[in-house]
Amino acid sequence: MSLDVAEIVIRRDSERDIKFRGLEVFLDGTFIVDLFFNTTYRINVLPGEHTVKVSNHLYKKSVKVNVQNGETVNLLAGNNFTLLGGLMVSALGIGPYRVFLSEVDSP
């Protein structure tokens, strides 16, 4: 008898990431890890639909993924500046930023 297992991989290595402020990662409403820049987290899950949420305490983003037995779903997460945030950083050295989270092809 084989066990049903799938994998969700959450990466934080995007060039558009501002590379600071950690992200809290939640799977189906349960906290699982603090994700910092240039790190990857892998979690085995049962096949089916799951909700992954990332939050930097100011903003949050969620995605629903449906993983099949033996499948790996890859997600890319991070913090990035809004257009206004980028202008404010240029002028003031600080500005608002948002969270991003999306399903991507394997690296």
ZADO-1210 file (C-alpha; in nm, 4 decimals, padded with zeros to 6 digits):
<atoms>
<atom x="00.0000" y="00.0000" z="00.0000" code="MET" pos="1"/>
<atom x="00.1435" y="00.3398" z="-00.0996" code="SER" pos="2"/>
<atom x="00.1005" y="00.6569" z="00.0984" code="LEU" pos="3"/>
<atom x="-00.0681" y="00.9535" z="-00.0645" code="ASP" pos="4"/>
<atom x="00.1750" y="01.2443" z="-00.0529" code="VAL" pos="5"/>
<atom x="00.2328" y="01.5668" z="-00.2421" code="ALA" pos="6"/>
<atom x="00.4705" y="01.8578" z="-00.1858" code="GLU" pos="7"/>
<atom x="00.4419" y="02.2346" z="-00.1727" code="ILE" pos="8"/>
<atom x="00.7650" y="02.4301" z="-00.2157" code="VAL" pos="9"/>
<atom x="00.7719" y="02.7980" z="-00.1190" code="ILE" pos="10"/>
<atom x="01.0730" y="02.9961" z="-00.2437" code="ARG" pos="11"/>
<atom x="01.1773" y="03.3486" z="-00.1584" code="ARG" pos="12"/>
<atom x="01.4529" y="03.4316" z="-00.4039" code="ASP" pos="13"/>
<atom x="01.2980" y="03.6716" z="-00.6564" code="SER" pos="14"/>
<atom x="01.5027" y="03.9612" z="-00.7932" code="GLU" pos="15"/>
<atom x="01.2018" y="04.1887" z="-00.7378" code="ARG" pos="16"/>
<atom x="01.1992" y="04.1096" z="-00.3636" code="ASP" pos="17"/>
<atom x="01.3204" y="04.3968" z="-00.1448" code="ILE" pos="18"/>
<atom x="01.5170" y="04.1373" z="00.0556" code="LYS" pos="19"/>
<atom x="01.4130" y="04.2402" z="00.4046" code="PHE" pos="20"/>
<atom x="01.1284" y="04.1837" z="00.6503" code="ARG" pos="21"/>
<atom x="01.0380" y="03.8207" z="00.7021" code="GLY" pos="22"/>
<atom x="00.7206" y="03.6567" z="00.5809" code="LEU" pos="23"/>
<atom x="00.5052" y="03.4352" z="00.7980" code="GLU" pos="24"/>
<atom x="00.3785" y="03.1354" z="00.6000" code="VAL" pos="25"/>
<atom x="00.0497" y="02.9650" z="00.6833" code="PHE" pos="26"/>
<atom x="-00.0844" y="02.6396" z="00.5404" code="LEU" pos="27"/>
<atom x="-00.4596" y="02.5909" z="00.5684" code="ASP" pos="28"/>
<atom x="-00.4707" y="02.8532" z="00.8461" code="GLY" pos="29"/>
<atom x="-00.1850" y="02.7073" z="01.0524" code="THR" pos="30"/>
<atom x="00.1474" y="02.8922" z="01.0913" code="PHE" pos="31"/>
<atom x="00.4334" y="02.6814" z="00.9542" code="ILE" pos="32"/>
<atom x="00.7471" y="02.8958" z="00.9121" code="VAL" pos="33"/>
<atom x="00.9070" y="03.2416" z="00.9004" code="ASP" pos="34"/>
<atom x="01.0474" y="03.2761" z="00.5490" code="LEU" pos="35"/>
<atom x="01.3443" y="03.5090" z="00.4991" code="PHE" pos="36"/>
<atom x="01.5039" y="03.6198" z="00.1731" code="PHE" pos="37"/>
<atom x="01.6986" y="03.3557" z="-00.0201" code="ASN" pos="38"/>
<atom x="01.5366" y="03.0613" z="00.1587" code="THR" pos="39"/>
<atom x="01.3143" y="02.7757" z="00.0474" code="THR" pos="40"/>
<atom x="01.0674" y="02.5764" z="00.2530" code="TYR" pos="41"/>
<atom x="00.9302" y="02.2349" z="00.1528" code="ARG" pos="42"/>
<atom x="00.6293" y="02.0716" z="00.3110" code="ILE" pos="43"/>
<atom x="00.4686" y="01.7347" z="00.2442" code="ASN" pos="44"/>
<atom x="00.0901" y="01.7513" z="00.2272" code="VAL" pos="45"/>
<atom x="-00.1961" y="01.5206" z="00.1503" code="LEU" pos="46"/>
<atom x="-00.3183" y="01.5485" z="-00.2090" code="PRO" pos="47"/>
<atom x="-00.6050" y="01.7917" z="-00.2561" code="GLY" pos="48"/>
<atom x="-00.6781" y="02.1613" z="-00.2230" code="GLU" pos="49"/>
<atom x="-00.4719" y="02.3709" z="00.0177" code="HIS" pos="50"/>
<atom x="-00.4534" y="02.7413" z="00.0975" code="THR" pos="51"/>
<atom x="-00.1117" y="02.9005" z="00.1411" code="VAL" pos="52"/>
<atom x="-00.0944" y="03.2505" z="00.2917" code="LYS" pos="53"/>
<atom x="00.2051" y="03.4772" z="00.3465" code="VAL" pos="54"/>
<atom x="00.2012" y="03.7855" z="00.5671" code="SER" pos="55"/>
<atom x="00.4546" y="04.0526" z="00.6622" code="ASN" pos="56"/>
<atom x="00.2228" y="04.1825" z="00.9393" code="HIS" pos="57"/>
<atom x="00.1172" y="04.4775" z="00.7204" code="LEU" pos="58"/>
<atom x="-00.0016" y="04.2950" z="00.4091" code="TYR" pos="59"/>
<atom x="-00.0991" y="03.9385" z="00.3246" code="LYS" pos="60"/>
<atom x="-00.1583" y="03.7320" z="00.0140" code="LYS" pos="61"/>
<atom x="-00.3202" y="03.3889" z="-00.0260" code="SER" pos="62"/>
<atom x="-00.3349" y="03.1316" z="-00.3039" code="VAL" pos="63"/>
<atom x="-00.5274" y="02.8067" z="-00.3336" code="LYS" pos="64"/>
<atom x="-00.3403" y="02.5151" z="-00.4838" code="VAL" pos="65"/>
<atom x="-00.4678" y="02.1731" z="-00.5816" code="ASN" pos="66"/>
<atom x="-00.1927" y="01.9124" z="-00.5628" code="VAL" pos="67"/>
<atom x="-00.2156" y="01.5577" z="-00.6942" code="GLN" pos="68"/>
<atom x="-00.0513" y="01.2503" z="-00.5437" code="ASN" pos="69"/>
<atom x="00.3240" y="01.2651" z="-00.6143" code="GLY" pos="70"/>
<atom x="00.3055" y="01.6214" z="-00.7499" code="GLU" pos="71"/>
<atom x="00.5130" y="01.9212" z="-00.6401" code="THR" pos="72"/>
<atom x="00.3624" y="02.2694" z="-00.6530" code="VAL" pos="73"/>
<atom x="00.6118" y="02.5576" z="-00.6533" code="ASN" pos="74"/>
<atom x="00.5263" y="02.8975" z="-00.5087" code="LEU" pos="75"/>
<atom x="00.7277" y="03.2202" z="-00.5158" code="LEU" pos="76"/>
<atom x="00.6807" y="03.4688" z="-00.2310" code="ALA" pos="77"/>
<atom x="00.8315" y="03.7995" z="-00.1288" code="GLY" pos="78"/>
<atom x="00.7967" y="04.1666" z="-00.0456" code="ASN" pos="79"/>
<atom x="00.8158" y="04.4320" z="-00.3173" code="ASN" pos="80"/>
<atom x="00.7704" y="04.8070" z="-00.3433" code="PHE" pos="81"/>
<atom x="00.4679" y="04.9665" z="-00.5000" code="THR" pos="82"/>
<atom x="00.5383" y="05.2456" z="-00.7521" code="LEU" pos="83"/>
<atom x="00.4730" y="05.5031" z="-00.4801" code="LEU" pos="84"/>
<atom x="00.6913" y="05.3042" z="-00.2395" code="GLY" pos="85"/>
<atom x="00.9812" y="05.3063" z="-00.4841" code="GLY" pos="86"/>
<atom x="00.9531" y="05.6839" z="-00.5270" code="LEU" pos="87"/>
<atom x="00.9357" y="05.7341" z="-00.1505" code="MET" pos="88"/>
<atom x="01.2435" y="05.5174" z="-00.0963" code="VAL" pos="89"/>
<atom x="01.4326" y="05.7256" z="-00.3539" code="SER" pos="90"/>
<atom x="01.3314" y="06.0490" z="-00.1793" code="ALA" pos="91"/>
<atom x="01.3032" y="05.9505" z="00.1883" code="LEU" pos="92"/>
<atom x="01.4862" y="05.6214" z="00.2261" code="GLY" pos="93"/>
<atom x="01.1668" y="05.4403" z="00.3331" code="ILE" pos="94"/>
<atom x="00.8328" y="05.3582" z="00.1743" code="GLY" pos="95"/>
<atom x="00.5420" y="05.1127" z="00.1651" code="PRO" pos="96"/>
<atom x="00.5759" y="04.7657" z="00.0175" code="TYR" pos="97"/>
<atom x="00.3420" y="04.4768" z="-00.0532" code="ARG" pos="98"/>
<atom x="00.3511" y="04.0990" z="-00.0407" code="VAL" pos="99"/>
<atom x="00.3466" y="03.8794" z="-00.3501" code="PHE" pos="100"/>
<atom x="00.2727" y="03.5081" z="-00.3769" code="LEU" pos="101"/>
<atom x="00.2155" y="03.3093" z="-00.6942" code="SER" pos="102"/>
<atom x="00.2442" y="02.9628" z="-00.8386" code="GLU" pos="103"/>
<atom x="00.5475" y="02.9258" z="-01.0664" code="VAL" pos="104"/>
<atom x="00.7186" y="02.6579" z="-01.2733" code="ASP" pos="105"/>
<atom x="00.9933" y="02.4643" z="-01.0986" code="SER" pos="106"/>
<atom x="01.3279" y="02.6494" z="-01.0964" code="PRO" pos="107"/>
</atoms>
